[in-house]
Amino acid sequence: MYAVALPDTAGHGWNISLLGGDGEVRESFTATDLEEADSGLQQRGYLSMASAMGRDWERLTARRGENRHGTPVFRDPGEPL
């Protein structure tokens, strides 16, 4: 799975989409910043690779003016199945 963060249209936060291996959106939510996005993923039973490794989400584009970030996501091993 993969989480993708796109700026919301008002510029006040992020739209987070949780994508399955087939690229299908499994779940979406909003967050004010990427740390809150990590918390939102954990509340849903997932852990981002960025959070697990203490790193920032990766930039998904090198284009100037585009602000897209992403991180691999896996089931939180601390959560019951």
PDB file of N, CA, C and O in Angstrom, chain B, residues numbered from 101:
ATOM      1  N   MET B 101       0.840  -1.170   0.000  1.00  0.00           N
ATOM      2  CA  MET B 101       0.000   0.000   0.000  1.00  0.00           C
ATOM      3  C   MET B 101       0.888   1.237   0.000  1.00  0.00           C
ATOM      4  O   MET B 101       2.070   1.185   0.340  1.00  0.00           O
ATOM      5  N   TYR B 102       0.287   2.335  -0.387  1.00  0.00           N
ATOM      6  CA  TYR B 102       1.025   3.582  -0.493  1.00  0.00           C
ATOM      7  C   TYR B 102       0.100   4.731  -0.106  1.00  0.00           C
ATOM      8  O   TYR B 102      -1.070   4.743  -0.487  1.00  0.00           O
ATOM      9  N   ALA B 103       0.613   5.682   0.641  1.00  0.00           N
ATOM     10  CA  ALA B 103      -0.156   6.877   0.995  1.00  0.00           C
ATOM     11  C   ALA B 103       0.372   8.039   0.163  1.00  0.00           C
ATOM     12  O   ALA B 103       1.581   8.240   0.049  1.00  0.00           O
ATOM     13  N   VAL B 104      -0.551   8.798  -0.413  1.00  0.00           N
ATOM     14  CA  VAL B 104      -0.202   9.957  -1.223  1.00  0.00           C
ATOM     15  C   VAL B 104      -0.842  11.187  -0.590  1.00  0.00           C
ATOM     16  O   VAL B 104      -2.011  11.161  -0.206  1.00  0.00           O
ATOM     17  N   ALA B 105      -0.066  12.261  -0.485  1.00  0.00           N
ATOM     18  CA  ALA B 105      -0.554  13.522   0.087  1.00  0.00           C
ATOM     19  C   ALA B 105      -0.521  14.599  -0.988  1.00  0.00           C
ATOM     20  O   ALA B 105       0.524  14.877  -1.577  1.00  0.00           O
ATOM     21  N   LEU B 106      -1.676  15.200  -1.232  1.00  0.00           N
ATOM     22  CA  LEU B 106      -1.792  16.318  -2.171  1.00  0.00           C
ATOM     23  C   LEU B 106      -2.337  17.520  -1.416  1.00  0.00           C
ATOM     24  O   LEU B 106      -3.223  17.367  -0.576  1.00  0.00           O
ATOM     25  N   PRO B 107      -1.821  18.722  -1.701  1.00  0.00           N
ATOM     26  CA  PRO B 107      -2.357  19.904  -1.017  1.00  0.00           C
ATOM     27  C   PRO B 107      -3.836  20.070  -1.331  1.00  0.00           C
ATOM     28  O   PRO B 107      -4.263  19.844  -2.463  1.00  0.00           O
ATOM     29  N   ASP B 108      -4.623  20.466  -0.326  1.00  0.00           N
ATOM     30  CA  ASP B 108      -6.041  20.709  -0.609  1.00  0.00           C
ATOM     31  C   ASP B 108      -6.170  21.990  -1.430  1.00  0.00           C
ATOM     32  O   ASP B 108      -5.251  22.808  -1.466  1.00  0.00           O
ATOM     33  N   THR B 109      -7.296  22.153  -2.076  1.00  0.00           N
ATOM     34  CA  THR B 109      -7.470  23.272  -3.002  1.00  0.00           C
ATOM     35  C   THR B 109      -7.428  24.631  -2.311  1.00  0.00           C
ATOM     36  O   THR B 109      -7.085  25.629  -2.945  1.00  0.00           O
ATOM     37  N   ALA B 110      -7.769  24.689  -1.027  1.00  0.00           N
ATOM     38  CA  ALA B 110      -7.729  25.955  -0.290  1.00  0.00           C
ATOM     39  C   ALA B 110      -6.333  26.249   0.254  1.00  0.00           C
ATOM     40  O   ALA B 110      -6.077  27.353   0.736  1.00  0.00           O
ATOM     41  N   GLY B 111      -5.427  25.271   0.183  1.00  0.00           N
ATOM     42  CA  GLY B 111      -4.069  25.465   0.661  1.00  0.00           C
ATOM     43  C   GLY B 111      -3.917  25.431   2.166  1.00  0.00           C
ATOM     44  O   GLY B 111      -2.944  25.958   2.704  1.00  0.00           O
ATOM     45  N   HIS B 112      -4.879  24.810   2.860  1.00  0.00           N
ATOM     46  CA  HIS B 112      -4.841  24.787   4.329  1.00  0.00           C
ATOM     47  C   HIS B 112      -4.506  23.420   4.902  1.00  0.00           C
ATOM     48  O   HIS B 112      -4.698  23.200   6.098  1.00  0.00           O
ATOM     49  N   GLY B 113      -4.024  22.516   4.108  1.00  0.00           N
ATOM     50  CA  GLY B 113      -3.717  21.186   4.610  1.00  0.00           C
ATOM     51  C   GLY B 113      -3.488  20.224   3.464  1.00  0.00           C
ATOM     52  O   GLY B 113      -3.122  20.619   2.357  1.00  0.00           O
ATOM     53  N   TRP B 114      -3.713  18.955   3.754  1.00  0.00           N
ATOM     54  CA  TRP B 114      -3.419  17.889   2.807  1.00  0.00           C
ATOM     55  C   TRP B 114      -4.615  16.962   2.653  1.00  0.00           C
ATOM     56  O   TRP B 114      -5.349  16.700   3.606  1.00  0.00           O
ATOM     57  N   ASN B 115      -4.795  16.472   1.434  1.00  0.00           N
ATOM     58  CA  ASN B 115      -5.734  15.392   1.160  1.00  0.00           C
ATOM     59  C   ASN B 115      -4.901  14.121   1.076  1.00  0.00           C
ATOM     60  O   ASN B 115      -4.016  14.006   0.227  1.00  0.00           O
ATOM     61  N   ILE B 116      -5.182  13.180   1.946  1.00  0.00           N
ATOM     62  CA  ILE B 116      -4.420  11.938   2.015  1.00  0.00           C
ATOM     63  C   ILE B 116      -5.246  10.822   1.393  1.00  0.00           C
ATOM     64  O   ILE B 116      -6.416  10.643   1.731  1.00  0.00           O
ATOM     65  N   SER B 117      -4.631  10.072   0.483  1.00  0.00           N
ATOM     66  CA  SER B 117      -5.283   8.913  -0.122  1.00  0.00           C
ATOM     67  C   SER B 117      -4.439   7.683   0.163  1.00  0.00           C
ATOM     68  O   SER B 117      -3.224   7.695  -0.035  1.00  0.00           O
ATOM     69  N   LEU B 118      -5.078   6.637   0.623  1.00  0.00           N
ATOM     70  CA  LEU B 118      -4.421   5.361   0.869  1.00  0.00           C
ATOM     71  C   LEU B 118      -4.709   4.477  -0.336  1.00  0.00           C
ATOM     72  O   LEU B 118      -5.856   4.104  -0.584  1.00  0.00           O
ATOM     73  N   LEU B 119      -3.657   4.144  -1.085  1.00  0.00           N
ATOM     74  CA  LEU B 119      -3.797   3.385  -2.321  1.00  0.00           C
ATOM     75  C   LEU B 119      -3.419   1.928  -2.109  1.00  0.00           C
ATOM     76  O   LEU B 119      -2.441   1.622  -1.427  1.00  0.00           O
ATOM     77  N   GLY B 120      -4.201   1.035  -2.700  1.00  0.00           N
ATOM     78  CA  GLY B 120      -3.872  -0.383  -2.694  1.00  0.00           C
ATOM     79  C   GLY B 120      -2.830  -0.672  -3.760  1.00  0.00           C
ATOM     80  O   GLY B 120      -2.441   0.221  -4.512  1.00  0.00           O
ATOM     81  N   GLY B 121      -2.378  -1.913  -3.826  1.00  0.00           N
ATOM     82  CA  GLY B 121      -1.370  -2.312  -4.797  1.00  0.00           C
ATOM     83  C   GLY B 121      -1.808  -2.121  -6.234  1.00  0.00           C
ATOM     84  O   GLY B 121      -0.972  -1.977  -7.127  1.00  0.00           O
ATOM     85  N   ASP B 122      -3.111  -2.118  -6.467  1.00  0.00           N
ATOM     86  CA  ASP B 122      -3.648  -1.930  -7.813  1.00  0.00           C
ATOM     87  C   ASP B 122      -3.853  -0.457  -8.153  1.00  0.00           C
ATOM     88  O   ASP B 122      -4.346  -0.137  -9.235  1.00  0.00           O
ATOM     89  N   GLY B 123      -3.480   0.449  -7.238  1.00  0.00           N
ATOM     90  CA  GLY B 123      -3.647   1.878  -7.451  1.00  0.00           C
ATOM     91  C   GLY B 123      -5.019   2.405  -7.083  1.00  0.00           C
ATOM     92  O   GLY B 123      -5.284   3.601  -7.206  1.00  0.00           O
ATOM     93  N   GLU B 124      -5.896   1.513  -6.631  1.00  0.00           N
ATOM     94  CA  GLU B 124      -7.247   1.918  -6.237  1.00  0.00           C
ATOM     95  C   GLU B 124      -7.217   2.621  -4.883  1.00  0.00           C
ATOM     96  O   GLU B 124      -6.521   2.187  -3.965  1.00  0.00           O
ATOM     97  N   VAL B 125      -7.979   3.711  -4.766  1.00  0.00           N
ATOM     98  CA  VAL B 125      -8.061   4.437  -3.498  1.00  0.00           C
ATOM     99  C   VAL B 125      -8.879   3.603  -2.521  1.00  0.00           C
ATOM    100  O   VAL B 125     -10.054   3.322  -2.760  1.00  0.00           O
ATOM    101  N   ARG B 126      -8.247   3.213  -1.421  1.00  0.00           N
ATOM    102  CA  ARG B 126      -8.922   2.415  -0.393  1.00  0.00           C
ATOM    103  C   ARG B 126      -9.600   3.293   0.644  1.00  0.00           C
ATOM    104  O   ARG B 126     -10.651   2.944   1.182  1.00  0.00           O
ATOM    105  N   GLU B 127      -8.983   4.443   0.919  1.00  0.00           N
ATOM    106  CA  GLU B 127      -9.511   5.348   1.944  1.00  0.00           C
ATOM    107  C   GLU B 127      -8.905   6.727   1.725  1.00  0.00           C
ATOM    108  O   GLU B 127      -7.790   6.854   1.218  1.00  0.00           O
ATOM    109  N   SER B 128      -9.648   7.756   2.111  1.00  0.00           N
ATOM    110  CA  SER B 128      -9.166   9.139   2.004  1.00  0.00           C
ATOM    111  C   SER B 128      -9.524   9.899   3.273  1.00  0.00           C
ATOM    112  O   SER B 128     -10.538   9.622   3.914  1.00  0.00           O
ATOM    113  N   PHE B 129      -8.677  10.860   3.625  1.00  0.00           N
ATOM    114  CA  PHE B 129      -8.955  11.742   4.751  1.00  0.00           C
ATOM    115  C   PHE B 129      -8.120  12.999   4.590  1.00  0.00           C
ATOM    116  O   PHE B 129      -7.252  13.063   3.720  1.00  0.00           O
ATOM    117  N   THR B 130      -8.375  13.996   5.420  1.00  0.00           N
ATOM    118  CA  THR B 130      -7.609  15.239   5.369  1.00  0.00           C
ATOM    119  C   THR B 130      -6.759  15.376   6.626  1.00  0.00           C
ATOM    120  O   THR B 130      -7.069  14.801   7.670  1.00  0.00           O
ATOM    121  N   ALA B 131      -5.691  16.142   6.507  1.00  0.00           N
ATOM    122  CA  ALA B 131      -4.792  16.397   7.634  1.00  0.00           C
ATOM    123  C   ALA B 131      -4.198  17.791   7.464  1.00  0.00           C
ATOM    124  O   ALA B 131      -4.032  18.265   6.340  1.00  0.00           O
ATOM    125  N   THR B 132      -3.880  18.447   8.576  1.00  0.00           N
ATOM    126  CA  THR B 132      -3.298  19.785   8.500  1.00  0.00           C
ATOM    127  C   THR B 132      -1.826  19.743   8.093  1.00  0.00           C
ATOM    128  O   THR B 132      -1.324  20.685   7.481  1.00  0.00           O
ATOM    129  N   ASP B 133      -1.132  18.649   8.433  1.00  0.00           N
ATOM    130  CA  ASP B 133       0.267  18.489   8.042  1.00  0.00           C
ATOM    131  C   ASP B 133       0.574  16.993   7.930  1.00  0.00           C
ATOM    132  O   ASP B 133      -0.284  16.157   8.215  1.00  0.00           O
ATOM    133  N   LEU B 134       1.789  16.662   7.518  1.00  0.00           N
ATOM    134  CA  LEU B 134       2.118  15.256   7.289  1.00  0.00           C
ATOM    135  C   LEU B 134       2.301  14.472   8.589  1.00  0.00           C
ATOM    136  O   LEU B 134       2.126  13.253   8.602  1.00  0.00           O
ATOM    137  N   GLU B 135       2.648  15.148   9.669  1.00  0.00           N
ATOM    138  CA  GLU B 135       2.696  14.463  10.969  1.00  0.00           C
ATOM    139  C   GLU B 135       1.293  14.037  11.381  1.00  0.00           C
ATOM    140  O   GLU B 135       1.098  12.931  11.883  1.00  0.00           O
ATOM    141  N   GLU B 136       0.317  14.914  11.168  1.00  0.00           N
ATOM    142  CA  GLU B 136      -1.073  14.555  11.463  1.00  0.00           C
ATOM    143  C   GLU B 136      -1.539  13.434  10.531  1.00  0.00           C
ATOM    144  O   GLU B 136      -2.339  12.586  10.926  1.00  0.00           O
ATOM    145  N   ALA B 137      -1.040  13.433   9.304  1.00  0.00           N
ATOM    146  CA  ALA B 137      -1.376  12.354   8.364  1.00  0.00           C
ATOM    147  C   ALA B 137      -0.867  11.015   8.896  1.00  0.00           C
ATOM    148  O   ALA B 137      -1.567  10.006   8.814  1.00  0.00           O
ATOM    149  N   ASP B 138       0.359  11.005   9.443  1.00  0.00           N
ATOM    150  CA  ASP B 138       0.888   9.777  10.049  1.00  0.00           C
ATOM    151  C   ASP B 138      -0.005   9.318  11.197  1.00  0.00           C
ATOM    152  O   ASP B 138      -0.274   8.125  11.335  1.00  0.00           O
ATOM    153  N   SER B 139      -0.463  10.257  12.019  1.00  0.00           N
ATOM    154  CA  SER B 139      -1.367   9.913  13.125  1.00  0.00           C
ATOM    155  C   SER B 139      -2.683   9.363  12.595  1.00  0.00           C
ATOM    156  O   SER B 139      -3.220   8.401  13.144  1.00  0.00           O
ATOM    157  N   GLY B 140      -3.205   9.968  11.530  1.00  0.00           N
ATOM    158  CA  GLY B 140      -4.440   9.487  10.915  1.00  0.00           C
ATOM    159  C   GLY B 140      -4.296   8.078  10.377  1.00  0.00           C
ATOM    160  O   GLY B 140      -5.218   7.270  10.486  1.00  0.00           O
ATOM    161  N   LEU B 141      -3.143   7.779   9.796  1.00  0.00           N
ATOM    162  CA  LEU B 141      -2.897   6.419   9.308  1.00  0.00           C
ATOM    163  C   LEU B 141      -2.852   5.435  10.478  1.00  0.00           C
ATOM    164  O   LEU B 141      -3.418   4.345  10.398  1.00  0.00           O
ATOM    165  N   GLN B 142      -2.177   5.822  11.565  1.00  0.00           N
ATOM    166  CA  GLN B 142      -2.088   4.944  12.733  1.00  0.00           C
ATOM    167  C   GLN B 142      -3.458   4.696  13.339  1.00  0.00           C
ATOM    168  O   GLN B 142      -3.732   3.583  13.788  1.00  0.00           O
ATOM    169  N   GLN B 143      -4.323   5.697  13.366  1.00  0.00           N
ATOM    170  CA  GLN B 143      -5.683   5.512  13.883  1.00  0.00           C
ATOM    171  C   GLN B 143      -6.455   4.515  13.033  1.00  0.00           C
ATOM    172  O   GLN B 143      -7.392   3.880  13.517  1.00  0.00           O
ATOM    173  N   ARG B 144      -6.072   4.374  11.780  1.00  0.00           N
ATOM    174  CA  ARG B 144      -6.730   3.442  10.863  1.00  0.00           C
ATOM    175  C   ARG B 144      -6.031   2.083  10.825  1.00  0.00           C
ATOM    176  O   ARG B 144      -6.404   1.216  10.034  1.00  0.00           O
ATOM    177  N   GLY B 145      -5.017   1.893  11.678  1.00  0.00           N
ATOM    178  CA  GLY B 145      -4.332   0.608  11.774  1.00  0.00           C
ATOM    179  C   GLY B 145      -3.144   0.448  10.845  1.00  0.00           C
ATOM    180  O   GLY B 145      -2.697  -0.672  10.597  1.00  0.00           O
ATOM    181  N   TYR B 146      -2.623   1.565  10.323  1.00  0.00           N
ATOM    182  CA  TYR B 146      -1.488   1.516   9.404  1.00  0.00           C
ATOM    183  C   TYR B 146      -0.312   2.290   9.974  1.00  0.00           C
ATOM    184  O   TYR B 146      -0.477   3.149  10.840  1.00  0.00           O
ATOM    185  N   LEU B 147       0.865   1.978   9.482  1.00  0.00           N
ATOM    186  CA  LEU B 147       2.084   2.678   9.865  1.00  0.00           C
ATOM    187  C   LEU B 147       2.803   3.061   8.580  1.00  0.00           C
ATOM    188  O   LEU B 147       2.998   2.220   7.702  1.00  0.00           O
ATOM    189  N   SER B 148       3.194   4.313   8.468  1.00  0.00           N
ATOM    190  CA  SER B 148       3.915   4.737   7.263  1.00  0.00           C
ATOM    191  C   SER B 148       5.399   4.428   7.428  1.00  0.00           C
ATOM    192  O   SER B 148       5.932   4.440   8.538  1.00  0.00           O
ATOM    193  N   MET B 149       6.048   4.153   6.314  1.00  0.00           N
ATOM    194  CA  MET B 149       7.487   3.909   6.330  1.00  0.00           C
ATOM    195  C   MET B 149       8.207   5.155   6.831  1.00  0.00           C
ATOM    196  O   MET B 149       9.196   5.050   7.557  1.00  0.00           O
ATOM    197  N   ALA B 150       7.718   6.335   6.448  1.00  0.00           N
ATOM    198  CA  ALA B 150       8.339   7.584   6.898  1.00  0.00           C
ATOM    199  C   ALA B 150       8.312   7.679   8.420  1.00  0.00           C
ATOM    200  O   ALA B 150       9.317   8.027   9.040  1.00  0.00           O
ATOM    201  N   SER B 151       7.169   7.373   9.019  1.00  0.00           N
ATOM    202  CA  SER B 151       7.040   7.435  10.470  1.00  0.00           C
ATOM    203  C   SER B 151       7.913   6.377  11.142  1.00  0.00           C
ATOM    204  O   SER B 151       8.578   6.657  12.140  1.00  0.00           O
ATOM    205  N   ALA B 152       7.909   5.168  10.597  1.00  0.00           N
ATOM    206  CA  ALA B 152       8.679   4.074  11.190  1.00  0.00           C
ATOM    207  C   ALA B 152      10.176   4.361  11.173  1.00  0.00           C
ATOM    208  O   ALA B 152      10.905   3.945  12.074  1.00  0.00           O
ATOM    209  N   MET B 153      10.633   5.075  10.144  1.00  0.00           N
ATOM    210  CA  MET B 153      12.064   5.350  10.005  1.00  0.00           C
ATOM    211  C   MET B 153      12.441   6.753  10.472  1.00  0.00           C
ATOM    212  O   MET B 153      13.606   7.141  10.387  1.00  0.00           O
ATOM    213  N   GLY B 154      11.458   7.521  10.969  1.00  0.00           N
ATOM    214  CA  GLY B 154      11.741   8.875  11.430  1.00  0.00           C
ATOM    215  C   GLY B 154      12.176   9.806  10.308  1.00  0.00           C
ATOM    216  O   GLY B 154      13.019  10.681  10.505  1.00  0.00           O
ATOM    217  N   ARG B 155      11.590   9.607   9.122  1.00  0.00           N
ATOM    218  CA  ARG B 155      11.955  10.407   7.958  1.00  0.00           C
ATOM    219  C   ARG B 155      10.753  11.201   7.456  1.00  0.00           C
ATOM    220  O   ARG B 155       9.620  10.974   7.880  1.00  0.00           O
ATOM    221  N   ASP B 156      11.019  12.127   6.554  1.00  0.00           N
ATOM    222  CA  ASP B 156       9.955  12.886   5.899  1.00  0.00           C
ATOM    223  C   ASP B 156       9.329  12.043   4.800  1.00  0.00           C
ATOM    224  O   ASP B 156       9.944  11.105   4.292  1.00  0.00           O
ATOM    225  N   TRP B 157       8.098  12.387   4.439  1.00  0.00           N
ATOM    226  CA  TRP B 157       7.463  11.769   3.278  1.00  0.00           C
ATOM    227  C   TRP B 157       8.268  12.166   2.044  1.00  0.00           C
ATOM    228  O   TRP B 157       8.816  13.267   1.998  1.00  0.00           O
ATOM    229  N   GLU B 158       8.350  11.295   1.048  1.00  0.00           N
ATOM    230  CA  GLU B 158       9.118  11.548  -0.169  1.00  0.00           C
ATOM    231  C   GLU B 158       8.368  12.494  -1.104  1.00  0.00           C
ATOM    232  O   GLU B 158       7.146  12.418  -1.231  1.00  0.00           O
ATOM    233  N   ARG B 159       9.113  13.381  -1.754  1.00  0.00           N
ATOM    234  CA  ARG B 159       8.512  14.209  -2.810  1.00  0.00           C
ATOM    235  C   ARG B 159       8.259  13.307  -4.005  1.00  0.00           C
ATOM    236  O   ARG B 159       9.119  12.507  -4.374  1.00  0.00           O
ATOM    237  N   LEU B 160       7.086  13.429  -4.614  1.00  0.00           N
ATOM    238  CA  LEU B 160       6.726  12.571  -5.737  1.00  0.00           C
ATOM    239  C   LEU B 160       6.944  13.227  -7.093  1.00  0.00           C
ATOM    240  O   LEU B 160       6.778  12.579  -8.126  1.00  0.00           O
ATOM    241  N   THR B 161       7.307  14.482  -7.102  1.00  0.00           N
ATOM    242  CA  THR B 161       7.546  15.173  -8.364  1.00  0.00           C
ATOM    243  C   THR B 161       8.675  16.178  -8.180  1.00  0.00           C
ATOM    244  O   THR B 161       8.833  16.780  -7.118  1.00  0.00           O
ATOM    245  N   ALA B 162       9.443  16.340  -9.230  1.00  0.00           N
ATOM    246  CA  ALA B 162      10.526  17.325  -9.187  1.00  0.00           C
ATOM    247  C   ALA B 162      10.097  18.645  -9.817  1.00  0.00           C
ATOM    248  O   ALA B 162      10.872  19.601  -9.862  1.00  0.00           O
ATOM    249  N   ARG B 163       8.860  18.693 -10.301  1.00  0.00           N
ATOM    250  CA  ARG B 163       8.368  19.905 -10.953  1.00  0.00           C
ATOM    251  C   ARG B 163       8.211  21.045  -9.957  1.00  0.00           C
ATOM    252  O   ARG B 163       7.666  20.874  -8.866  1.00  0.00           O
ATOM    253  N   ARG B 164       8.691  22.182 -10.351  1.00  0.00           N
ATOM    254  CA  ARG B 164       8.554  23.371  -9.519  1.00  0.00           C
ATOM    255  C   ARG B 164       7.072  23.739  -9.432  1.00  0.00           C
ATOM    256  O   ARG B 164       6.369  23.717 -10.443  1.00  0.00           O
ATOM    257  N   GLY B 165       6.608  24.067  -8.266  1.00  0.00           N
ATOM    258  CA  GLY B 165       5.215  24.459  -8.077  1.00  0.00           C
ATOM    259  C   GLY B 165       4.281  23.305  -7.754  1.00  0.00           C
ATOM    260  O   GLY B 165       3.136  23.531  -7.362  1.00  0.00           O
ATOM    261  N   GLU B 166       4.749  22.076  -7.910  1.00  0.00           N
ATOM    262  CA  GLU B 166       3.920  20.923  -7.542  1.00  0.00           C
ATOM    263  C   GLU B 166       4.395  20.402  -6.201  1.00  0.00           C
ATOM    264  O   GLU B 166       5.596  20.281  -5.956  1.00  0.00           O
ATOM    265  N   ASN B 167       3.456  20.101  -5.348  1.00  0.00           N
ATOM    266  CA  ASN B 167       3.785  19.693  -3.992  1.00  0.00           C
ATOM    267  C   ASN B 167       3.056  18.395  -3.679  1.00  0.00           C
ATOM    268  O   ASN B 167       1.998  18.410  -3.050  1.00  0.00           O
ATOM    269  N   ARG B 168       3.613  17.281  -4.112  1.00  0.00           N
ATOM    270  CA  ARG B 168       3.024  15.967  -3.862  1.00  0.00           C
ATOM    271  C   ARG B 168       4.025  15.140  -3.069  1.00  0.00           C
ATOM    272  O   ARG B 168       5.220  15.143  -3.367  1.00  0.00           O
ATOM    273  N   HIS B 169       3.539  14.445  -2.075  1.00  0.00           N
ATOM    274  CA  HIS B 169       4.396  13.611  -1.249  1.00  0.00           C
ATOM    275  C   HIS B 169       3.773  12.229  -1.118  1.00  0.00           C
ATOM    276  O   HIS B 169       2.567  12.063  -1.302  1.00  0.00           O
ATOM    277  N   GLY B 170       4.596  11.245  -0.800  1.00  0.00           N
ATOM    278  CA  GLY B 170       4.083   9.901  -0.617  1.00  0.00           C
ATOM    279  C   GLY B 170       5.002   9.080   0.272  1.00  0.00           C
ATOM    280  O   GLY B 170       6.149   9.451   0.520  1.00  0.00           O
ATOM    281  N   THR B 171       4.474   7.956   0.749  1.00  0.00           N
ATOM    282  CA  THR B 171       5.246   7.044   1.580  1.00  0.00           C
ATOM    283  C   THR B 171       4.619   5.657   1.519  1.00  0.00           C
ATOM    284  O   THR B 171       3.394   5.534   1.502  1.00  0.00           O
ATOM    285  N   PRO B 172       5.445   4.605   1.484  1.00  0.00           N
ATOM    286  CA  PRO B 172       4.881   3.261   1.600  1.00  0.00           C
ATOM    287  C   PRO B 172       4.198   3.099   2.956  1.00  0.00           C
ATOM    288  O   PRO B 172       4.595   3.719   3.942  1.00  0.00           O
ATOM    289  N   VAL B 173       3.170   2.260   2.990  1.00  0.00           N
ATOM    290  CA  VAL B 173       2.369   2.049   4.198  1.00  0.00           C
ATOM    291  C   VAL B 173       2.191   0.549   4.404  1.00  0.00           C
ATOM    292  O   VAL B 173       2.032  -0.204   3.444  1.00  0.00           O
ATOM    293  N   PHE B 174       2.219   0.125   5.660  1.00  0.00           N
ATOM    294  CA  PHE B 174       1.955  -1.278   5.968  1.00  0.00           C
ATOM    295  C   PHE B 174       1.096  -1.361   7.213  1.00  0.00           C
ATOM    296  O   PHE B 174       0.980  -0.392   7.963  1.00  0.00           O
ATOM    297  N   ARG B 175       0.495  -2.515   7.429  1.00  0.00           N
ATOM    298  CA  ARG B 175      -0.317  -2.719   8.630  1.00  0.00           C
ATOM    299  C   ARG B 175       0.553  -2.512   9.851  1.00  0.00           C
ATOM    300  O   ARG B 175       1.678  -3.009   9.905  1.00  0.00           O
ATOM    301  N   ASP B 176       0.046  -1.788  10.827  1.00  0.00           N
ATOM    302  CA  ASP B 176       0.776  -1.520  12.062  1.00  0.00           C
ATOM    303  C   ASP B 176       0.945  -2.837  12.812  1.00  0.00           C
ATOM    304  O   ASP B 176      -0.048  -3.450  13.204  1.00  0.00           O
ATOM    305  N   PRO B 177       2.196  -3.289  13.021  1.00  0.00           N
ATOM    306  CA  PRO B 177       2.398  -4.572  13.705  1.00  0.00           C
ATOM    307  C   PRO B 177       1.919  -4.568  15.154  1.00  0.00           C
ATOM    308  O   PRO B 177       1.748  -5.629  15.753  1.00  0.00           O
ATOM    309  N   GLY B 178       1.702  -3.386  15.716  1.00  0.00           N
ATOM    310  CA  GLY B 178       1.202  -3.295  17.083  1.00  0.00           C
ATOM    311  C   GLY B 178      -0.305  -3.399  17.181  1.00  0.00           C
ATOM    312  O   GLY B 178      -0.847  -3.474  18.284  1.00  0.00           O
ATOM    313  N   GLU B 179      -0.999  -3.403  16.038  1.00  0.00           N
ATOM    314  CA  GLU B 179      -2.460  -3.463  16.004  1.00  0.00           C
ATOM    315  C   GLU B 179      -2.925  -4.908  15.860  1.00  0.00           C
ATOM    316  O   GLU B 179      -2.331  -5.673  15.100  1.00  0.00           O
ATOM    317  N   PRO B 180      -3.982  -5.292  16.582  1.00  0.00           N
ATOM    318  CA  PRO B 180      -4.529  -6.641  16.398  1.00  0.00           C
ATOM    319  C   PRO B 180      -5.176  -6.761  15.024  1.00  0.00           C
ATOM    320  O   PRO B 180      -5.719  -5.787  14.500  1.00  0.00           O
ATOM    321  N   LEU B 181      -5.118  -7.949  14.445  1.00  0.00           N
ATOM    322  CA  LEU B 181      -5.713  -8.176  13.116  1.00  0.00           C
ATOM    323  C   LEU B 181      -7.202  -8.268  13.180  1.00  0.00           C
ATOM    324  O   LEU B 181      -7.853  -8.456  12.152  1.00  0.00           O
TER     325      LEU B 181
END
